[in-house]
Amino acid sequence: MVITKNRLKVELDPPFIWKDLGYEDRPPSSITSLLEEQLETLQELIQPRYACITRDVYLVHEEHCFLQGMIVLNSHVVARLLQKCCSVAMFAVTIGPELEERVSALSSEGMVLKAHILDVLGSRAVEQVADQVYEMTKRAVMMEGLCMSRRISPGYCDWDMTQQKFVFNAVDGQQLGITLNDECFMYPAKSLSGIMGIGPSRKYVENYNPCPECDRQNCPGRRLS
């Protein structure tokens, strides 16, 4: 599988956003009107793009994972996953910088609610792009008779954020207009990177979930199953 550079379409359903805005049920009409307005603004501002590439897993020893291309990932959780994998898909996605610039401008002008709604929509949009990349990659993997794991990003579990540079360099994140700062955070901030393990075992690859073994009960990324 080679690097892919495509633009994807983002379609967000308003009820899907209500909880992110703090509402269990339909918000007041004033909020729903703003939401509809900012959904239109979202489509004008975003440029969803992604890159995804696969690398062979050469060796896993303790918490160290040695991959094709002189890539070394250090994490007990990642090692636990990749020891059952033959390869790994590495990806980066972004929706571009314009939405963040508009959010900043709205905040500066005192339109804090509009800024908040647009920022929430941007977060959902980049997650949807990552989900689309996941599903496309999974279909390609299944055609080869293999299984694919959940996606994992640097900064989750015990995988240090500084390891983001290995994923970023592998997919050439600069081609998507993404840069890394000294702390390995991406700009635009509405960007994601990560990996998906690929292997023959449904039990140890597709169904692998590190969360039940973790004591961090209040983790926002915790998966129950």
C-alpha positions as CSV (number, residue, x, y, z in Angstrom):
1,M,0.0,0.0,0.0
2,V,1.5,3.4,-1.0
3,I,1.0,6.9,0.3
4,T,-2.3,8.4,-0.7
5,K,-3.1,12.1,-0.9
6,N,-6.8,12.7,-1.4
7,R,-9.4,15.1,-0.2
8,L,-12.4,13.6,1.6
9,K,-15.9,14.9,2.1
10,V,-17.1,15.7,5.6
11,E,-20.8,15.5,6.4
12,L,-21.9,16.1,10.0
13,D,-25.4,15.5,11.2
14,P,-26.5,18.3,13.7
15,P,-28.0,15.9,16.3
16,F,-24.6,14.2,16.4
17,I,-23.1,17.4,17.7
18,W,-25.7,18.2,20.4
19,K,-23.9,16.3,23.2
20,D,-20.6,17.9,22.3
21,L,-22.3,21.3,22.9
22,G,-23.6,20.1,26.3
23,Y,-27.1,19.1,25.4
24,E,-28.6,15.7,25.9
25,D,-31.6,16.5,23.7
26,R,-32.4,19.1,21.1
27,P,-30.9,22.5,22.0
28,P,-33.0,25.8,22.0
29,S,-33.8,27.1,18.5
30,S,-31.2,29.9,18.9
31,I,-28.5,27.3,19.3
32,T,-29.7,25.0,16.5
33,S,-29.8,28.1,14.1
34,L,-26.2,28.9,15.0
35,L,-25.3,25.3,14.5
36,E,-26.8,25.1,11.1
37,E,-25.1,28.4,10.2
38,Q,-21.7,27.2,11.4
39,L,-22.1,23.9,9.5
40,E,-22.3,25.9,6.3
41,T,-19.2,27.9,7.4
42,L,-17.4,24.7,8.2
43,Q,-17.8,23.4,4.6
44,E,-16.4,26.7,3.2
45,L,-13.3,26.6,5.4
46,I,-12.1,23.0,5.6
47,Q,-9.8,21.1,3.2
48,P,-9.8,17.5,4.5
49,R,-6.7,15.6,3.4
50,Y,-4.9,12.5,4.4
51,A,-1.8,10.4,3.9
52,C,-1.5,6.7,4.8
53,I,1.3,4.2,4.3
54,T,2.1,0.7,5.5
55,R,5.4,-0.4,7.0
56,D,6.5,-4.0,7.8
57,V,7.0,-5.0,11.5
58,Y,10.5,-6.4,11.7
59,L,10.8,-7.0,15.5
60,V,9.1,-6.4,18.8
61,H,11.2,-6.6,21.9
62,E,9.7,-5.6,25.3
63,E,8.3,-2.1,24.6
64,H,10.4,-1.5,21.5
65,C,8.9,-2.0,18.0
66,F,11.3,-2.0,15.1
67,L,9.6,-1.2,11.7
68,Q,10.7,-1.0,8.1
69,G,12.4,2.3,7.4
70,M,14.4,2.5,10.6
71,I,11.3,3.4,12.6
72,V,11.3,2.6,16.3
73,L,8.1,3.0,18.3
74,N,8.4,2.8,22.1
75,S,5.3,1.8,24.0
76,H,4.2,-1.2,26.0
77,V,0.7,-0.8,24.6
78,V,1.8,-0.5,21.0
79,A,4.3,-3.4,21.4
80,R,1.5,-5.6,22.9
81,L,-0.5,-4.9,19.7
82,L,2.3,-5.1,17.1
83,Q,3.8,-8.4,18.4
84,K,0.9,-10.1,16.7
85,C,1.1,-8.0,13.5
86,C,2.9,-8.4,10.2
87,S,2.7,-4.7,9.3
88,V,1.3,-1.4,10.5
89,A,-0.6,1.4,8.7
90,M,0.6,4.9,9.6
91,F,-1.6,7.9,8.8
92,A,-2.0,11.6,9.2
93,V,-5.1,13.6,8.5
94,T,-6.0,17.3,8.6
95,I,-8.8,19.7,7.7
96,G,-6.4,22.6,7.1
97,P,-5.7,25.9,9.0
98,E,-8.6,28.2,7.9
99,L,-11.2,26.9,10.4
100,E,-8.8,27.6,13.3
101,E,-8.0,31.0,12.0
102,R,-11.8,31.8,11.8
103,V,-12.3,30.5,15.4
104,S,-9.5,32.8,16.6
105,A,-11.0,35.8,14.7
106,L,-14.5,35.2,16.1
107,S,-13.1,34.9,19.6
108,S,-11.2,38.2,19.2
109,E,-14.4,39.9,18.0
110,G,-16.3,38.7,21.1
111,M,-18.4,36.1,19.3
112,V,-17.4,33.4,21.7
113,L,-20.4,31.1,21.2
114,K,-20.0,31.1,17.4
115,A,-16.3,30.4,17.9
116,H,-17.0,27.5,20.3
117,I,-19.6,25.9,18.0
118,L,-17.2,26.1,15.0
119,D,-14.3,24.7,17.0
120,V,-16.5,21.7,18.1
121,L,-17.5,21.1,14.5
122,G,-13.8,21.2,13.5
123,S,-12.9,18.6,16.1
124,R,-15.7,16.4,14.8
125,A,-14.7,16.9,11.2
126,V,-11.1,15.8,11.7
127,E,-12.3,12.7,13.6
128,Q,-14.6,11.9,10.7
129,V,-11.8,12.2,8.3
130,A,-9.7,9.8,10.4
131,D,-12.6,7.4,10.6
132,Q,-12.9,7.5,6.8
133,V,-9.2,6.7,6.4
134,Y,-9.6,3.9,8.9
135,E,-12.5,2.3,7.0
136,M,-10.8,2.6,3.6
137,T,-7.6,1.1,4.9
138,K,-9.5,-1.7,6.6
139,R,-11.3,-2.6,3.4
140,A,-8.0,-2.9,1.6
141,V,-6.5,-5.0,4.4
142,M,-9.5,-7.3,4.4
143,M,-9.1,-7.9,0.7
144,E,-5.7,-9.4,1.6
145,G,-7.3,-11.7,4.1
146,L,-6.0,-9.8,7.1
147,C,-7.4,-8.0,10.1
148,M,-6.8,-4.4,11.3
149,S,-6.7,-3.0,14.8
150,R,-8.3,0.1,16.2
151,R,-6.4,3.3,15.5
152,I,-4.0,4.5,18.2
153,S,-2.5,8.0,18.3
154,P,0.7,9.3,20.0
155,G,-0.2,10.7,23.4
156,Y,-2.7,7.9,24.2
157,C,-2.0,5.2,26.9
158,D,1.8,5.1,27.4
159,W,2.7,6.1,23.9
160,D,4.6,9.4,24.4
161,M,3.7,12.4,22.3
162,T,7.3,12.8,21.1
163,Q,6.8,9.6,19.1
164,Q,4.5,11.6,16.8
165,K,7.6,12.6,14.8
166,F,8.1,9.0,13.6
167,V,4.5,8.8,12.2
168,F,4.7,12.3,10.8
169,N,8.0,11.6,9.0
170,A,6.9,8.3,7.7
171,V,3.8,9.8,5.9
172,D,5.6,13.0,5.1
173,G,3.1,15.1,6.9
174,Q,4.5,18.3,5.4
175,Q,2.9,17.3,2.1
176,L,-0.5,17.8,3.8
177,G,0.5,21.3,5.1
178,I,1.1,20.0,8.6
179,T,4.1,21.0,10.8
180,L,5.3,19.8,14.2
181,N,6.5,22.1,16.9
182,D,9.3,21.3,19.4
183,E,6.8,19.4,21.7
184,C,5.7,17.3,18.7
185,F,2.2,18.9,18.6
186,M,0.8,19.4,15.1
187,Y,-0.3,22.6,13.4
188,P,-3.0,22.9,12.2
189,A,-4.3,21.6,15.6
190,K,-7.2,20.1,13.8
191,S,-5.0,17.3,12.6
192,L,-4.5,13.7,13.8
193,S,-1.9,11.0,13.3
194,G,-1.6,7.4,14.4
195,I,-1.3,3.8,13.5
196,M,-3.4,0.7,12.9
197,G,-1.9,-2.7,13.3
198,I,-2.3,-5.3,10.5
199,G,-2.2,-9.0,11.0
200,P,-3.9,-12.4,10.7
201,S,-5.4,-12.7,14.2
202,R,-8.9,-11.4,14.8
203,K,-8.5,-12.0,18.6
204,Y,-5.1,-10.3,19.0
205,V,-5.3,-7.6,16.3
206,E,-8.8,-6.6,15.5
207,N,-10.2,-7.1,19.0
208,Y,-7.2,-5.8,20.9
209,N,-8.2,-3.2,23.5
210,P,-5.7,-2.0,26.1
211,C,-8.3,-0.1,28.2
212,P,-9.5,-2.9,30.4
213,E,-5.9,-3.4,31.7
214,C,-5.5,0.3,32.4
215,D,-6.2,1.9,35.8
216,R,-6.9,5.4,34.4
217,Q,-10.7,5.3,34.8
218,N,-11.4,8.9,33.8
219,C,-9.5,8.8,30.4
220,P,-11.5,10.6,27.7
221,G,-10.4,8.1,25.2
222,R,-11.3,5.0,27.2
223,R,-13.0,2.2,25.3
224,L,-15.2,-0.2,27.2
225,S,-15.1,-2.9,24.5
